[in-house]
Amino acid sequence: MRVEFLPSVVDYFEELAWILHNNGYFGSYEFSWKYVDELIDDIKINLPTRLHKTAPTYFDKYGKNMKYAGFLKNRRTTWYVFFTMYWKNGEKIYLVRYIANNHTIAQHLLP
């Protein structure tokens, strides 16, 4: 099993580190990147075993037949990872197509 990210998701992670630092969530860019790196590592390690649900049709603009799983980072923030799965050369690939947190997309998720 392997987890891969679309280039747009990689770009988002880079932007996220700047957003977290510039909005004062972390005192330095270094700590912002540490948070982002830990999120990426958590996704790479745990996505294949994480319970997941079928993504609501609202998210079809990022890919068809997606699943999503939540990653709790602190008391107030859960990151939702939207992905598709496929097989390549006998290996199951989890392709992360979109990521967002509960502060921005909770209203679009099913209870």
Secondary structure, DSSP 4 states (H G I P E B T S, - for coil): -EEEE-HHHHHHHHHHHHHHHHTTSSSSHHHHHHHHHHHHHHHHHHGGGS--EEPPGGGGGG-SS-EEEEEE-SSS-EEEEEEEEEEETTEEEEEEEEEEEHHHHGGGS--
